[in-house]
Amino acid sequence: MFEQVVGDGANLFITIVAVIIGFVNALAFIDYRKVKKEQNTEH
C-alpha cells in the first residue's frame, strides 16, 4: 500500500514536471519566433 502511494506520487510529480517543461518550451518557442520576426522587419 505504501509503495503504491509513493509510486503514484512519483508519477504525478513526473507528470507535473513534464507539463512545466513543455509550457516553458512553448513560451521559449513563441518568444524565439517573435524575436525572429522582429529581426526580419529590421533588415
C-alpha positions in Angstrom: 0.0 0.0 0.0 2.7 2.5 1.0 4.8 1.7 -2.1 1.8 2.2 -4.3 1.2 5.6 -2.8 4.8 6.6 -3.3 4.7 5.3 -6.9 1.6 7.4 -7.7 3.2 10.4 -6.1 6.3 10.0 -8.3 4.1 9.6 -11.4 2.2 12.7 -10.5 5.4 14.6 -9.9 6.9 13.5 -13.2 3.7 14.5 -15.0 3.8 17.9 -13.4 7.4 18.4 -14.3 6.8 17.3 -17.9 3.9 19.8 -18.2 6.0 22.6 -16.8 8.9 21.8 -19.1 6.5 21.7 -22.1 5.0 25.0 -21.0 8.4 26.7 -20.7 9.5 25.3 -24.1 6.3 26.6 -25.7 6.9 30.1 -24.2 10.5 30.0 -25.4 9.4 28.9 -28.9 6.9 31.7 -29.1 9.4 34.2 -27.8 12.0 32.9 -30.4 9.5 33.3 -33.2 8.6 36.8 -32.1 12.2 37.9 -31.9 13.0 36.3 -35.3 10.0 38.2 -36.8 11.3 41.5 -35.3 14.8 40.9 -36.6 13.3 40.2 -40.1 11.4 43.5 -40.1 14.6 45.5 -39.1 16.6 44.3 -42.0 
